[in-house]
Amino acid sequence: MNTATTPTWRNWARTESAAPTRVTSPADSAAVVREVLAARERRGRVKMVGSGHSFTGIAVAEDTHLRPDGLTGVFSVDREAMTVTVAAGTPLHELNARLAGLGLSLHNMGDIDAQTVAGATSTGTHGTGGVVASLAAQIEGFEMVTGTGEVLRASSTENPDVFAAGRVGLGALGVLTSITFRVEPLFALEAHERPMSWDEALSSYDEMVATHHHVDMYWFPHTDRMMTKTNDRLADLGDAEPLPRWRGWLDDELLSNTVFGALTAAANQAPRVIPRLNRFSAVALSERRYSDVAHRVFTTPRTVRFKEMEYAVPREVGLDVLREVRREVDASEWRVSFPVEIRTAPADDITLSTASARDSLYLAFHVHAGADHRAYFSGVEQVLRAAGGRPHWGKMHTLAASDLASVYPRWDEFAALRDRLDPDRVLTNDHLERVLR
Ligand SMILES: Cc1cc2nc3c(=O)[nH]c(=O)nc-3n(C[C@H](O)[C@H](O)[C@H](O)COP(=O)(O)OP(=O)(O)OC[C@H]3O[C@@H](n4cnc5c(N)ncnc54)[C@H](O)[C@@H]3O)c2cc1C
């Protein structure tokens, strides 16, 4: 175990920081147990942190900070059950590479692969479409150290109540040490990106979602333009036609990240030009098709730093909520340089998943890291809340426990389990006290 003293920690978006009293990298569950028991004994707190990609203070370790880097790697592969068990601190990009080497893949994932598996699942990180959209809904089982220092294993047949809640546990129920994911034979996806008008995109959205495996859509505020991306499985992995390296670099790194980063940073200084810039960006993005191994199509590098709020609203009212959001943006003085991202998820069975027991439409709002997000986010948040929206657990929002309890029918179940697994609140922090009480 490596032990260091009081470095200062910052999250990816630079919205949160911490100066923990102790930083250590446990290498197994016994080491995690020792940390939890020691903190409990002195009435302190422990937090396992992932890669710091949450925009909120959910990952702020106020006392003992457990780093994920001692808990990485693939523990076992069960080809009959089609499951893979990995250490909880494994970064997603490492998991994807290892799985690809084994001829295996996850079913679905979000836009990036920098997060740890435990950090990503604990906040309900999701992609779009598919049979399941979130990483947590692909979990078959896990091992965790509870706030009383007990090592628990959970699956649908072993401690099923812990399994129901612990897949999106917010780090509040225990420190995950390993996760078993359901996997599939490696597959390739064909991506088709194309610009559309607002009306065309909204009128064809339900049909797109019904006919494609994954649909992702971006609306450019202050314009009538949408960018749609559909991903469909290829019958044969060998049919994949990746973009040439230079084209991938030009499109994704240079145009999408570098030029976009410079434009949005400049727009911060001169918000009046944003509507014109958005029209330019929307027109500059052209239609393209490419195919590749699934994880390389799902994820892209994100080098432009931003702040984000995302809500899940019921799927059946989702497009009306998006229309209402547009009316708010059009009627406001806000100048929004980042596109609004629109994704879907089928209902799942996880206690506090944003898609718990309801099909969902996700609406995600971004501003440049240096911009003031408050007027835009709080204006849009009112629309999302009025629709019964549930905020992403790792992204910015202003709700407190009492607000959240009203949109989660199984809230009390989670609260009772937390009282049982972490009665002395060894695993809490200020953010969790706000959102869970
Ligand atoms: C550029 C960018 C792109 C993103 N794209 C998406 C996307 O496409 N879809 C989406 O849904 N989200 C997305 N997110 C949000 C991100 O996936 C989540 O915030 C995720 O939680 C970050 O994972 P992490 O490893 O950085 O965890 P952290 O942010 O470090 O931690 C998150 C929570 O997990 C807990 N945790 C970490 N490890 C453990 C453990 N071993 N046991 C128990 N709890 C633990 C922490 O204590 C904390 O409560 C994005 C974020 C960024 C910055």
The ligand as an SDF file (V2000), in Angstrom:
LIG
                    3D

 53 58  0  0  0  0  0  0  0  0999 V2000
  -15.9600   14.5550  -20.2760 C   0  0  0  0  0  0  0  0  0  0  0  0
  -17.0320   13.7650  -19.5370 C   0  0  0  0  0  0  0  0  0  0  0  0
  -17.8850   12.9530  -20.2680 C   0  0  0  0  0  0  0  0  0  0  0  0
  -18.8900   12.2310  -19.6020 C   0  0  0  0  0  0  0  0  0  0  0  0
  -19.7380   11.4580  -20.3430 N   0  0  0  0  0  0  0  0  0  0  0  0
  -20.7600   10.8170  -19.7300 C   0  0  0  0  0  0  0  0  0  0  0  0
  -21.6920   10.0230  -20.4760 C   0  0  0  0  0  0  0  0  0  0  0  0
  -21.5940    9.8620  -21.6950 O   0  0  0  0  0  0  0  0  0  0  0  0
  -22.7170    9.4560  -19.8000 N   0  0  0  0  0  0  0  0  0  0  0  0
  -22.8910    9.6100  -18.4520 C   0  0  0  0  0  0  0  0  0  0  0  0
  -23.8710    9.1010  -17.9010 O   0  0  0  0  0  0  0  0  0  0  0  0
  -22.0050   10.3040  -17.7190 N   0  0  0  0  0  0  0  0  0  0  0  0
  -20.9510   10.9050  -18.3150 C   0  0  0  0  0  0  0  0  0  0  0  0
  -20.0470   11.6290  -17.5600 N   0  0  0  0  0  0  0  0  0  0  0  0
  -20.1820   11.5970  -16.0910 C   0  0  0  0  0  0  0  0  0  0  0  0
  -19.2750   10.5170  -15.4790 C   0  0  0  0  0  0  0  0  0  0  0  0
  -19.3880    9.2910  -16.1680 O   0  0  0  0  0  0  0  0  0  0  0  0
  -19.6780   10.2380  -14.0220 C   0  0  0  0  0  0  0  0  0  0  0  0
  -19.6540   11.4150  -13.2820 O   0  0  0  0  0  0  0  0  0  0  0  0
  -18.8000    9.1600  -13.3580 C   0  0  0  0  0  0  0  0  0  0  0  0
  -19.2330    8.9590  -12.0500 O   0  0  0  0  0  0  0  0  0  0  0  0
  -17.3320    9.4780  -13.3120 C   0  0  0  0  0  0  0  0  0  0  0  0
  -16.5840    8.3240  -12.9490 O   0  0  0  0  0  0  0  0  0  0  0  0
  -15.2450    8.4680  -12.0960 P   0  0  0  0  0  0  0  0  0  0  0  0
  -14.5100    7.1990  -12.1590 O   0  0  0  0  0  0  0  0  0  0  0  0
  -14.5450    9.6900  -12.5250 O   0  0  0  0  0  0  0  0  0  0  0  0
  -15.8590    8.6250  -10.6360 O   0  0  0  0  0  0  0  0  0  0  0  0
  -15.7110    9.8400   -9.6200 P   0  0  0  0  0  0  0  0  0  0  0  0
  -16.3420   11.0380  -10.2090 O   0  0  0  0  0  0  0  0  0  0  0  0
  -14.3270    9.9410   -9.1370 O   0  0  0  0  0  0  0  0  0  0  0  0
  -16.6380    9.3050   -8.4170 O   0  0  0  0  0  0  0  0  0  0  0  0
  -18.0380    9.2100   -8.5780 C   0  0  0  0  0  0  0  0  0  0  0  0
  -18.6590    8.4910   -7.3830 C   0  0  0  0  0  0  0  0  0  0  0  0
  -18.2790    7.1190   -7.4200 O   0  0  0  0  0  0  0  0  0  0  0  0
  -17.8000    6.7500   -6.1390 C   0  0  0  0  0  0  0  0  0  0  0  0
  -16.8230    5.6810   -6.2570 N   0  0  0  0  0  0  0  0  0  0  0  0
  -15.6770    5.6430   -6.9640 C   0  0  0  0  0  0  0  0  0  0  0  0
  -15.0430    4.4760   -6.7700 N   0  0  0  0  0  0  0  0  0  0  0  0
  -15.8090    3.7650   -5.9110 C   0  0  0  0  0  0  0  0  0  0  0  0
  -15.6990    2.4890   -5.3250 C   0  0  0  0  0  0  0  0  0  0  0  0
  -14.6620    1.6810   -5.5740 N   0  0  0  0  0  0  0  0  0  0  0  0
  -16.6890    2.0750   -4.5070 N   0  0  0  0  0  0  0  0  0  0  0  0
  -17.7500    2.8520   -4.2450 C   0  0  0  0  0  0  0  0  0  0  0  0
  -17.8990    4.0840   -4.7650 N   0  0  0  0  0  0  0  0  0  0  0  0
  -16.9460    4.5200   -5.5870 C   0  0  0  0  0  0  0  0  0  0  0  0
  -17.1830    8.0130   -5.5930 C   0  0  0  0  0  0  0  0  0  0  0  0
  -17.0340    7.9420   -4.2020 O   0  0  0  0  0  0  0  0  0  0  0  0
  -18.2240    9.0260   -6.0210 C   0  0  0  0  0  0  0  0  0  0  0  0
  -19.2960    8.9860   -5.1320 O   0  0  0  0  0  0  0  0  0  0  0  0
  -19.0300   12.3340  -18.1850 C   0  0  0  0  0  0  0  0  0  0  0  0
  -18.1530   13.1410  -17.4510 C   0  0  0  0  0  0  0  0  0  0  0  0
  -17.1520   13.8530  -18.1240 C   0  0  0  0  0  0  0  0  0  0  0  0
  -16.2240   14.7350  -17.3370 C   0  0  0  0  0  0  0  0  0  0  0  0
  1  2  1  0
  2  3  1  0
  2 52  2  0
  3  4  2  0
  4  5  1  0
  4 50  1  0
  5  6  2  0
  6  7  1  0
  6 13  1  0
  7  8  2  0
  7  9  1  0
  9 10  1  0
 10 11  2  0
 10 12  1  0
 12 13  2  0
 13 14  1  0
 14 15  1  0
 14 50  1  0
 15 16  1  0
 16 17  1  0
 16 18  1  0
 18 19  1  0
 18 20  1  0
 20 21  1  0
 20 22  1  0
 22 23  1  0
 23 24  1  0
 24 25  2  0
 24 26  1  0
 24 27  1  0
 27 28  1  0
 28 29  2  0
 28 30  1  0
 28 31  1  0
 31 32  1  0
 32 33  1  0
 33 34  1  0
 33 48  1  0
 34 35  1  0
 35 36  1  0
 35 46  1  0
 36 37  1  0
 36 45  1  0
 37 38  2  0
 38 39  1  0
 39 40  1  0
 39 45  2  0
 40 41  1  0
 40 42  2  0
 42 43  1  0
 43 44  2  0
 44 45  1  0
 46 47  1  0
 46 48  1  0
 48 49  1  0
 50 51  2  0
 51 52  1  0
 52 53  1  0
M  END
$$$$
